[in-house]
Amino acid sequence: MKIILVVIGKTDEAYLNTGIVKYYNRIKHYISFKMTVIPDIKNTKNLSEDQQKNKEGELILAQIQPNDELVLLDEGGKVFSSRGFAGFMEQKLLHGTKRLVFVVGGPYGFSKDVYQRARVKISLSKMTFSHQMVRLIFAEQLYRAMTILKNQPYHHD
């Protein structure tokens, strides 16, 4: 299985980049993983929230292949424990999912078309995080899930 994380805009903060790189490199020891960065939309001051979401949605959907399973990291999604998320990942592995694509939306969330394409929405917390912080939190939880599935000592109950 290949896991792709699609994000909008680059990560500006060095401390977040350091953590992201650390976990992304660890994840690659367990599973094929890649992050795709969609450049920020230009001239957003001239766009409504819906127009911005729709433009971002077009760019997101352009990254998705027909057989991909699309998972939105969305505040309205299902909340998992770390072990629950590991179980979710295990099910995707067992069911032969070829490409599992997680998406972090822009500041206003996702377009209607992106929501319609997605099968699953996951919330990383009941709290709201910046879309840049979500990259690090997701990476750590994906790494944790992989160590849980391999019975390695990173995760402690």
C-alpha positions in Angstrom: 0.0 0.0 0.0 1.1 3.5 -0.7 0.1 6.4 1.6 0.1 9.9 0.2 -0.5 13.0 2.3 -1.8 15.9 0.2 -1.4 19.3 1.7 -2.0 22.9 0.6 0.9 25.3 1.0 4.4 24.9 2.3 5.2 24.6 6.0 6.7 28.0 7.1 7.9 27.2 10.6 11.3 25.5 10.9 10.4 23.7 14.1 7.4 22.0 12.4 9.6 21.1 9.4 12.1 19.4 11.7 9.4 17.3 13.3 7.7 16.5 10.0 11.0 15.3 8.4 11.8 13.2 11.5 8.5 11.3 11.3 8.3 11.1 7.6 11.7 9.4 7.5 10.6 7.0 10.2 7.4 6.1 8.4 9.2 5.1 5.3 10.8 2.2 7.2 7.3 0.7 7.4 5.3 1.7 4.4 5.6 3.6 1.2 4.9 7.3 2.1 5.0 10.6 0.3 3.7 14.1 0.8 2.4 16.1 -2.1 2.4 19.9 -1.5 -0.1 21.9 -3.6 1.0 25.5 -3.9 -1.0 28.2 -2.1 -3.7 29.8 -4.2 -2.6 33.3 -5.4 -4.7 36.4 -4.9 -7.0 34.9 -2.3 -8.0 38.4 -1.2 -10.1 38.6 -4.3 -11.8 35.3 -3.7 -14.7 34.4 -1.5 -14.2 31.4 0.9 -16.3 29.2 -1.4 -14.2 30.3 -4.5 -11.0 29.5 -2.6 -12.3 26.1 -1.5 -13.4 25.3 -5.0 -10.0 26.2 -6.5 -8.2 24.2 -3.9 -10.7 21.4 -4.4 -9.8 21.2 -8.2 -6.1 21.0 -7.3 -6.7 18.3 -4.7 -8.9 16.2 -7.0 -6.2 16.5 -9.7 -3.9 14.5 -7.4 -6.4 11.7 -6.9 -6.4 8.6 -9.1 -9.7 6.8 -9.9 -9.0 3.8 -7.6 -7.5 5.9 -4.7 -9.2 5.8 -1.3 -9.6 9.4 -0.2 -9.5 10.2 3.5 -10.1 13.8 4.6 -8.5 15.1 7.8 -11.5 17.0 8.8 -12.8 18.4 12.2 -16.1 16.7 11.5 -14.6 13.3 11.0 -14.4 10.2 13.1 -12.1 10.5 16.2 -9.9 7.5 16.8 -7.6 6.6 19.7 -4.1 5.7 18.5 -4.9 2.0 18.7 -8.1 2.6 16.8 -6.3 4.5 14.1 -3.8 1.6 13.9 -6.8 -0.8 13.5 -8.1 1.5 10.7 -4.7 1.3 8.9 -4.6 -2.5 9.4 -8.0 -2.9 7.7 -6.8 -0.9 4.7 -3.7 -3.1 4.5 -5.7 -6.3 4.8 -8.3 -5.2 2.2 -5.6 -4.6 -0.4 -6.0 -0.8 -0.7 -3.3 0.3 -3.2 -3.2 4.0 -2.6 -4.6 5.6 0.6 -4.6 9.4 0.2 -5.1 11.6 3.2 -5.8 15.3 2.6 -5.3 18.3 4.8 -7.5 21.1 3.5 -6.8 24.8 3.4 -7.9 27.3 6.0 -11.6 27.1 5.0 -11.8 23.3 4.7 -12.9 21.4 1.6 -15.1 22.0 -1.4 -18.3 20.1 -1.9 -16.7 18.1 -4.7 -13.9 16.9 -2.4 -16.3 15.9 0.3 -18.4 13.9 -2.3 -15.2 12.1 -3.5 -14.1 11.1 0.0 -15.2 7.9 1.6 -13.9 8.6 5.1 -13.3 11.7 7.3 -11.0 11.5 10.3 -10.6 14.1 13.0 -7.2 14.2 14.7 -8.8 15.8 17.8 -11.9 17.7 18.9 -9.5 20.7 19.1 -8.7 22.7 16.0 -5.1 22.8 14.8 -3.5 24.9 12.1 -3.2 23.1 8.8 0.6 23.2 9.2 0.5 21.6 12.6 -1.8 18.9 11.4 1.0 17.6 9.1 3.2 16.9 12.1 0.4 15.5 14.3 -0.7 13.2 11.4 2.9 12.0 10.7 3.4 11.2 14.4 0.2 9.3 14.6 0.9 7.4 11.4 4.3 6.4 12.7 2.7 5.4 16.0 0.1 3.3 14.1 2.9 1.5 12.2 4.8 0.7 15.4 1.6 -0.6 17.1 0.9 -2.9 14.1 4.5 -4.2 14.3 4.3 -4.6 18.1 7.3 -2.2 18.6 7.8 -0.3 21.8 7.2 3.3 20.7 3.5 3.2 21.9 2.8 2.7 25.6 -0.7 2.0 26.9 
